[in-house]
Amino acid sequence: MDQLPNLGPKSQAMLMDAGITSTDQLLRLGAVAAFARVKKSHPKASLNLLWALEGALTGLHWQEVAREHRTSLLLALEQHERHGA
């Protein structure tokens, strides 16, 4: 996962702790499910990680994701959590 933008060593460590060990696995899960999984092992993980994950998968800077895609990501996260996935 070293080649993905927006994900520094701390973010990568949190992903590894959550059992997400490859770029392919992250791509399959998507940003929302990956963030939800990380939150289980790191409850204090901030929404900045969600923006960073989405940016890593889409090639956008995490700040652009936070500005432009915040609402849709928060709604997707709420729906993901509601369905207990």
Secondary structure as UniProt FT lines:
FT   TURN            2..3
FT   TURN            5..6
FT   HELIX           9..17
FT   TURN            18..19
FT   HELIX           23..41
FT   TURN            43..44
FT   HELIX           47..58
FT   HELIX           62..68
FT   HELIX           70..82
FT   TURN            83..84
//
